[in-house]
Amino acid sequence: MRIVFDQNVPRALGQFLIGHQVTRSAEMGWQELKNGDLIKAAEEKKFDLLITCDRNLEYQQKVEGRKIAIVALSTNNWRVIRSRVREVVQAVDGARLGTYLSVDCGVFRKTRRQRDM
């Protein structure tokens, strides 16, 4: 499956998507594209799946019935995503064109030590 990562997706996630071809949107020169324009560009280049950490995408764009599958993660914090990487891989492996899946990876919470810094 050809996958494109939105700007906000941690690069490290790609190493867990075995058997898939992962491209970051910046590699395509799409770092300035937002939401609908990014989806359209990815569809035009025949990507199968867009992974984003934009939790509002489903409210801002028509996400179902597209020529691409979309997986939205609940956070862009790698430490949080890493703890749920199995769920992310399952969503990716189960994604089908025209579908939208939201993966609840949890949320990043600053610890007391981080707040005091």
N, C-alpha and C positions, 0 to 999 in steps of 0.2 A: 504494500500500500504506500502511495506517495503522500507524505504528511508535511504540512507547513506549520511551523510554530509562529504564533503571533509574537510581537516584540516582548511581551511580558512573561513569556514562558521560560522557566529556567533551562538553560542549555543542557544541563546534566541529565534531564529527563530522557533525552535522546538515546543514551546508552542502554536504557531498559526497554526500548521499543525494537526488539530484535526481529529481524526479518522485514523491517519497514525502512523505507528511504525517507530520512528526515532532513528538511531544509528549513533554515531560519528565514523569516521574512526579510531580514536585512540582507541576506545573501542574494535575494531577488531584487534588491533595491526598493523594497516596499516599506521601509522603516517609517515613512510619513503617512502611509495609508491607514485609515481608520475604518473600523467596522464594515459597513456595506461595501466600501471600495476594496477593502482587503478580501472580503469574501468573493466579490466579483472577479478580482484579479486571479485569485487562487482557482476559481472555477474555469476561467479562460485558459489557464496553464495546465488544466487537467489534473490538479491535485485531487486526491480522494478524501482528504481529511484536514481540517483546520483545528489546531489545538490553541485555545486562548485561556487567559485567566480573567477575562472581562465578564464578570458575573451579570452585568446589565445588558449584554448583547441580545439576549432573547426578548427583552422588552423594547429594544431600539431597532431591531431588524427582523425581517421575516427569516426565521432560521430553519423551519421545516420545509420539505419539498424542494430543497435546493439541489444543485448538481454536485454537491459536496456534503460530506458529513461534518458535523461540528461537535467537538468535545470541549466543554467549558469547565475549568477547574475553579474551586472556591477560593483559592489563594495563589499568589505567585511566589510565596516563600518556600525555598527549596527544602529546608528542614521539615516543614510541615508536609509538603508533597511527598517527600521521601518516605515518610511513615505510612503513606497510603499508596505507594507506587503500584502495588498489586491491583488495586481497584482501578487505577488509571490505565494500566496495561489491559485489563479486562474490558474496559470501556472502549479503548482503541481497537482491540481485536474484534469486538462485537459491533462496531460502528458500521452502518450501511449508508450509502448515498442518500441524501435527503433527510437524514435523521439529526436530531439535536440531543446530546446527552450532557447532563450536568453531573460532575463528580464532586461530592463533598469530601474534601481532603482535610477538613477542619479549618481553623483560622489561626493566624499568627497572633500570639499574645506576648507582649513585652513582659519580661520578668522584672521583679523589683530592682534587681541589679542594673538591668538595661535602662530602666526609667531614670535611675539616679545618675547615670553617666552624663 
